[in-house]
Amino acid sequence: METPPPLPSEAPVDSPPEEPPPLDVDSSPVDVEFPCENCGAKMDFSPTSQRVTCPYCQHQMAIPQSEDEIEELDFHAYVAESVENEETVDAVTVTCATCHAVTTLEEHVTAQECPFCGSAIVTDPGHRRVIRPRSLLPFRVEDKEAMKLFKTWIGKLWFAPNKVKRYARTHKSKLSGVYVPYWTYDANTISHYTGQRGDDYYVTEHYTTTVNGKSERRTRQVRKTRWRSVRGNVFQSFDDVLVLASHSLPDKYIQKLEPWDLGSLVPYDQNYLAGFRAEAYQVDLEAGFGEAKNIMDPQIRHTVKRDIGGDHQRISSLSTQYKNPTFKHILLPVWISAYTFKNKTYRFLVNARTGEVQGERPYSAVKITFAVLTVLAIIAAIVYIQYM
C-alpha cells in the first residue's frame, strides 16, 4: 500500500483526541440495494439474523440457499482464455486518490467516502472486466459488537496513552463494513531437489588439562558431521492457500485477522452485500498465484528436509512443478474504522466472523520512559544488594 500524504504536525501533548475522518457506512453508497416489499425502504443484510432486513418496518427476507457446490476453477485454462466468459463481469470502480483503494459502486453514484481511509471521493468511474466472486463469508458480527470489541482491545494495550483509552470508551463513530477480496489456490506439487545430508558421529579426543597444579591426560567425545550428496523428489498437496487481493489495508494487520472459517463459505449472492461495500481486487489472478507459491515454498522446503533425513540438511537446488492448479475468488467480511489522536489517524480492523481486532495504535512516551526508568532502578537495586 502506498504511503498517504503526510498528516499535520502533532498537537500539544495535552490536546484532546479529535474526531476521526467520517467513516459512516449508513451514509455511504453501497454496491447493491434491495427495496423493502412492505415500505419500499432500502434493506440491509443483518449479521444477527442472516437475512436481508428493513431497518424501518423490520420486514425480513430470507436469502435463498444454493445447493450448488462452490466450484474450483482451472487456473491455466482461465489464464489462457482472454475472451469474456460467464465468470467475468463488468464492474464500475473508483480509486481513492489518498490510499488507492479500489471499490465498486453503482453507476449513478457520483460521490462517496473511502471506507479505508475516510477521504472524500468525487468519482470519475471507470469500467473494468473482473472475475466475479464465486463465494463469500457473510458478516456475522454486528457493528455494535465490533465497536465493543475494539474498545476492549484498546483498553488492554500496553503503553497506550490514557486519553486514547478514555476516548475509545466514549467514541461513537460508526464502522464501515467491507467485503475484502481474496484468492484461494489449490495445487499438487512435484519438487525435484539436490542437496546434502549430514549425519553426526562422535570420535574420542585426547587432551591434557591441569588439576591442582598437576597435568592430567583425559578423553572426551567430539561430535563431527559426515556429509553426502543426495537428490530426490517430493510430492505435496495444497488446499485453499489464501492470498489477499488488496493493497488497501496493511498486510501485517489484515493477516493477523486470520484464521478464517473457509469451511463456512457460501455461494455468492448479492443479497449478502446489501448495506455493505465490496472492494475490487487489485492483485490479479496470476500475481496472486505468484504470492501463493511464496506461501507454499516454506512447507515444500520443510518436506524436502524431512525427505533428506539425517541430522542436518542442505538444499542446493529446488525446482517445483504445480500440477492442476485451481482457484476461487472469494470475499471476506471486515469492519473498518479510524480514530484520531494528536492529529494522526489510526485505523483498526475487526474480523466480522470471529471478532478478532487488529490495528494501528499510539504509544505514550511518558509510560515508556517511566517503565524504562523503573527497570533500570530495579537492576541498580539488585546490583547494589549483591555488592553490599
TILUM-892308 format. One record per residue (C-alpha): residue number from 1; y, x, z. Coordinates in pm, whole numbers. Layout:
<recs>
REC   num       yy       xx       zz
REC   NUM        Y        X        Z
...
</recs>
This chain:
<recs>
REC   num       yy       xx       zz
REC     1        0        0        0
REC     2      340      137      -92
REC     3      587      204      186
REC     4      854      -71      215
REC     5     1225       19      222
REC     6     1335      183      548
REC     7     1436      -50      827
REC     8     1771      -28     1005
REC     9     1802      229     1282
REC    10     1671      132     1625
REC    11     1885      -72     1858
REC    12     1966       48     2212
REC    13     1671       59     2449
REC    14     1785     -242     2647
REC    15     1833     -470     2346
REC    16     1605     -779     2348
REC    17     1339     -833     2085
REC    18     1470    -1007     1777
REC    19     1330    -1290     1573
REC    20     1096    -1160     1301
REC    21     1134    -1244      933
REC    22     1026    -1606      885
REC    23      660    -1647      801
REC    24      640    -2025      813
REC    25      325    -2137      639
REC    26      431    -2503      659
REC    27      750    -2448      459
REC    28      592    -2215      204
REC    29      434    -2328     -122
REC    30       58    -2327     -137
REC    31     -181    -2296     -426
REC    32     -338    -2640     -401
REC    33     -202    -2977     -290
REC    34     -402    -3291     -219
REC    35     -220    -3623     -165
REC    36     -346    -3846      114
REC    37     -526    -4155       -9
REC    38     -355    -4366      263
REC    39        7    -4247      280
REC    40       46    -4001       -8
REC    41      148    -3706      215
REC    42       14    -3358      148
REC    43     -322    -3298      316
REC    44     -429    -2965      463
REC    45     -768    -2817      540
REC    46     -842    -2836      913
REC    47    -1036    -2537     1056
REC    48    -1143    -2756     1351
REC    49    -1294    -3049     1161
REC    50    -1374    -2850      843
REC    51    -1223    -3143      650
REC    52     -907    -3198      450
REC    53     -679    -3383      694
REC    54     -348    -3568      668
REC    55     -106    -3443      939
REC    56       73    -3782      947
REC    57     -188    -4059      943
REC    58     -484    -3834     1038
REC    59     -690    -3956      743
REC    60     -972    -3714      672
REC    61    -1169    -3634      360
REC    62    -1499    -3451      370
REC    63    -1542    -3162      128
REC    64    -1846    -3216      -94
REC    65    -2110    -2956      -14
REC    66    -2258    -2795     -323
REC    67    -2631    -2739     -329
REC    68    -2591    -2459     -581
REC    69    -2673    -2110     -463
REC    70    -2396    -1853     -463
REC    71    -2483    -1657     -774
REC    72    -2457    -1282     -810
REC    73    -2303    -1183    -1147
REC    74    -2428     -896    -1361
REC    75    -2175     -613    -1327
REC    76    -2248     -425    -1653
REC    77    -2272     -741    -1862
REC    78    -1941     -865    -1727
REC    79    -1755     -535    -1774
REC    80    -1882     -511    -2132
REC    81    -1770     -867    -2206
REC    82    -1397     -855    -2276
REC    83    -1372    -1213    -2407
REC    84    -1279    -1510    -2192
REC    85    -1565    -1690    -2022
REC    86    -1627    -1956    -1761
REC    87    -1597    -1703    -1477
REC    88    -1232    -1626    -1553
REC    89     -925    -1847    -1519
REC    90     -554    -1825    -1597
REC    91     -354    -1774    -1279
REC    92       20    -1791    -1219
REC    93      106    -1498     -995
REC    94      412    -1347     -832
REC    95      455     -995     -693
REC    96      659     -924     -381
REC    97      922     -657     -456
REC    98      904     -527      -97
REC    99      533     -490      -19
REC   100      391     -551     -371
REC   101      151     -824     -259
REC   102       32    -1043     -547
REC   103      -16    -1411     -462
REC   104     -100    -1710     -677
REC   105      116    -2021     -686
REC   106      174    -2342     -870
REC   107      369    -2325    -1193
REC   108      657    -2548    -1072
REC   109      733    -2327     -768
REC   110     1043    -2110     -812
REC   111     1097    -1963     -464
REC   112      886    -1872     -166
REC   113      842    -1627      121
REC   114      590    -1343      106
REC   115      314    -1415      358
REC   116      253    -1042      406
REC   117      599     -912      494
REC   118      821    -1222      520
REC   119     1056    -1117      237
REC   120     1219    -1393       38
REC   121     1097    -1406     -323
REC   122     1269    -1573     -616
REC   123      981    -1587     -853
REC   124      953    -1468    -1207
REC   125      596    -1589    -1251
REC   126      355    -1401    -1468
REC   127       23    -1514    -1611
REC   128     -290    -1306    -1578
REC   129     -653    -1364    -1657
REC   130     -851    -1326    -1336
REC   131    -1210    -1363    -1227
REC   132    -1233    -1684    -1032
REC   133    -1374    -1668     -679
REC   134    -1734    -1775     -650
REC   135    -1739    -1832     -276
REC   136    -1535    -1810       43
REC   137    -1545    -1833      420
REC   138    -1339    -2136      532
REC   139    -1081    -2100      810
REC   140    -1246    -2169     1145
REC   141     -980    -2051     1396
REC   142     -673    -2278     1422
REC   143     -325    -2124     1407
REC   144     -250    -2215     1771
REC   145     -568    -2046     1886
REC   146     -488    -1742     1669
REC   147     -144    -1710     1831
REC   148     -302    -1738     2177
REC   149     -546    -1461     2087
REC   150     -256    -1244     1967
REC   151      -68    -1287     2296
REC   152     -380    -1193     2491
REC   153     -429     -888     2269
REC   154      -76     -755     2301
REC   155      -76     -821     2675
REC   156     -367     -579     2717
REC   157     -220     -295     2509
REC   158     -170       31     2693
REC   159      182      179     2687
REC   160      333     -129     2519
REC   161      695     -200     2626
REC   162      717     -473     2892
REC   163      980     -655     2688
REC   164      739     -688     2398
REC   165      472     -837     2625
REC   166      719    -1086     2773
REC   167      847    -1169     2426
REC   168      496    -1227     2295
REC   169      422    -1476     2575
REC   170      719    -1693     2470
REC   171      722    -1624     2097
REC   172      675    -1937     1883
REC   173      678    -1807     1525
REC   174      415    -1962     1302
REC   175      136    -1782     1127
REC   176       65    -1763      756
REC   177     -290    -1849      659
REC   178     -401    -1637      364
REC   179     -729    -1602      181
REC   180     -766    -1229      115
REC   181     -965    -1122     -195
REC   182    -1278     -909     -169
REC   183    -1558     -792     -393
REC   184    -1919     -761     -280
REC   185    -2168     -545     -470
REC   186    -2545     -526     -474
REC   187    -2735     -238     -633
REC   188    -3061      -48     -634
REC   189    -3003      326     -644
REC   190    -3215      620     -755
REC   191    -3081      955     -637
REC   192    -3211     1295     -753
REC   193    -3128     1584     -525
REC   194    -3176     1958     -485
REC   195    -3122     2142     -161
REC   196    -3278     2343      118
REC   197    -3495     2260      415
REC   198    -3459     2464      731
REC   199    -3748     2492      979
REC   200    -3688     2655     1314
REC   201    -3921     2913     1462
REC   202    -3899     3147     1761
REC   203    -3952     3520     1795
REC   204    -3984     3731     2107
REC   205    -3698     3974     2154
REC   206    -3697     4266     2400
REC   207    -3375     4365     2572
REC   208    -3254     4575     2865
REC   209    -3033     4447     3146
REC   210    -2904     4590     3476
REC   211    -3009     4423     3802
REC   212    -2885     4563     4136
REC   213    -2790     4887     3969
REC   214    -3127     4933     3803
REC   215    -3221     4888     3438
REC   216    -3488     4629     3366
REC   217    -3664     4556     3040
REC   218    -3703     4185     2968
REC   219    -3801     3949     2687
REC   220    -3651     3627     2558
REC   221    -3721     3371     2287
REC   222    -3474     3370     2000
REC   223    -3450     3079     1756
REC   224    -3439     3155     1387
REC   225    -3445     2931     1081
REC   226    -3664     2968      773
REC   227    -3509     2813      462
REC   228    -3687     2699      147
REC   229    -3569     2523     -168
REC   230    -3652     2153     -214
REC   231    -3589     1877     -467
REC   232    -3679     1513     -486
REC   233    -3579     1150     -546
REC   234    -3485      877     -303
REC   235    -3452      503     -357
REC   236    -3208      274     -178
REC   237    -3117      -96     -194
REC   238    -2768     -217     -108
REC   239    -2672     -577      -41
REC   240    -2318     -718      -13
REC   241    -2126     -392        6
REC   242    -1783     -528       97
REC   243    -1472     -393      -80
REC   244    -1116     -508       -8
REC   245     -946     -604     -337
REC   246     -592     -596     -196
REC   247     -327     -331     -133
REC   248     -103     -567       65
REC   249     -245     -501      411
REC   250     -302     -166      584
REC   251     -666      -63      542
REC   252     -710       66      897
REC   253     -622     -276     1041
REC   254     -792     -504      788
REC   255    -1117     -303      815
REC   256    -1115     -342     1193
REC   257    -1133     -720     1144
REC   258    -1495     -672     1037
REC   259    -1770     -776     1061
REC   260    -1750    -1095      856
REC   261    -2026    -1356      868
REC   262    -2103    -1332      497
REC   263    -2420    -1529      552
REC   264    -2196    -1835      601
REC   265    -2025    -1812      261
REC   266    -1984    -2147       88
REC   267    -1936    -2214     -283
REC   268    -1570    -2202     -385
REC   269    -1390    -2535     -364
REC   270    -1013    -2576     -395
REC   271    -1013    -2822     -105
REC   272    -1057    -2527      134
REC   273     -727    -2382        9
REC   274     -522    -2689       97
REC   275     -241    -2570      326
REC   276     -317    -2201      272
REC   277     -237    -1928       23
REC   278     -477    -1721     -182
REC   279     -388    -1365     -273
REC   280     -479    -1249     -622
REC   281     -685     -932     -633
REC   282     -506     -602     -708
REC   283     -820     -388     -721
REC   284    -1008     -481    -1038
REC   285    -1384     -514    -1075
REC   286    -1453     -158    -1197
REC   287    -1221        8     -944
REC   288    -1387     -197     -672
REC   289    -1730      -70     -777
REC   290    -1597      285     -756
REC   291    -1497      217     -395
REC   292    -1838       58     -330
REC   293    -2002      381     -447
REC   294    -1794      573     -193
REC   295    -1919      335       77
REC   296    -2282      376      -37
REC   297    -2265      757      -57
REC   298    -2295      841      318
REC   299    -2604      622      350
REC   300    -2760      780       41
REC   301    -2695     1128      184
REC   302    -2848     1025      515
REC   303    -3160      907      329
REC   304    -3173     1235      133
REC   305    -3158     1444      453
REC   306    -3431     1232      606
REC   307    -3643     1289      293
REC   308    -3585     1665      307
REC   309    -3704     1669      666
REC   310    -3724     1979      881
REC   311    -3479     2080     1150
REC   312    -3182     2140      918
REC   313    -3091     2018      571
REC   314    -2856     2133      299
REC   315    -2776     1924       -9
REC   316    -2689     2140     -310
REC   317    -2664     1868     -575
REC   318    -2693     1491     -579
REC   319    -2699     1258     -880
REC   320    -2724      881     -833
REC   321    -2803      606    -1081
REC   322    -2705      248     -993
REC   323    -2964        5    -1124
REC   324    -2894     -364    -1189
REC   325    -2560     -382    -1002
REC   326    -2430     -732     -936
REC   327    -2111     -860     -777
REC   328    -1932    -1158     -625
REC   329    -1561    -1228     -596
REC   330    -1502    -1388     -255
REC   331    -1209    -1495      -37
REC   332    -1194    -1427      337
REC   333     -951    -1603      577
REC   334     -683    -1415      772
REC   335     -389    -1530      983
REC   336      -86    -1305      933
REC   337      243    -1287     1121
REC   338      501    -1040     1249
REC   339      734     -974     1540
REC   340     1044     -756     1551
REC   341     1129     -512     1827
REC   342     1430     -277     1816
REC   343     1496     -362     1451
REC   344     1143     -270     1345
REC   345      891     -524     1219
REC   346      529     -508     1338
REC   347      262     -707     1156
REC   348      -58     -836     1311
REC   349     -372     -994     1167
REC   350     -629    -1235     1306
REC   351     -978    -1281     1162
REC   352     -979    -1658     1111
REC   353    -1357    -1669     1162
REC   354    -1413    -1457     1473
REC   355    -1065    -1437     1631
REC   356    -1058    -1055     1618
REC   357     -695     -933     1641
REC   358     -561     -610     1493
REC   359     -213     -493     1411
REC   360       82     -263     1446
REC   361      238     -214     1787
REC   362      531      -32     1953
REC   363      491      226     2230
REC   364      701      269     2542
REC   365      834      625     2563
REC   366      910      570     2933
REC   367      550      465     3012
REC   368      403      755     2816
REC   369      634     1007     2984
REC   370      552      866     3328
REC   371      177      882     3254
REC   372      203     1246     3140
REC   373      405     1343     3448
REC   374      153     1167     3673
REC   375     -139     1354     3517
REC   376       45     1686     3549
REC   377      125     1611     3913
REC   378     -241     1534     3986
REC   379     -353     1858     3818
REC   380      -92     2056     4012
REC   381     -208     1898     4339
REC   382     -573     1986     4270
REC   383     -482     2346     4185
REC   384     -270     2373     4499
REC   385     -551     2243     4723
REC   386     -807     2482     4567
REC   387     -594     2790     4628
REC   388     -462     2700     4972
</recs>
